[in-house]
Amino acid sequence: MASGKTHLRTVADQDGAAVLDVERGLITTLNPTGAFVWHGLERGEPLETIIANLTTETGGEPLVVFRPLQQTRDFPRFSL
């Protein structure tokens, strides 16, 4: 799967995803939850929608799902 940003390349499967930033020569690997969030961000979904979808998908509580995402600062560095 190619990202909408020309400097990002994404490969994903059921085990997660790997994102290559060709401008920075940086590879970031994501677990399945991280890949779910990444794909939501690629589609331009707000974090609230991603959390709601992830909560529905996993049956988790919104605050439990939101807390780790709130602490994650890797996604913005990709300039989505």
Secondary structure, DSSP 8 states (H G I E B T S, - for coil): -B-SSTTEEEEEETTEEEEEETTTTEEEEE-HHHHHHHHHHHTT--HHHHHHHHHHHH---HHHHHHHHHH--TGGGG--
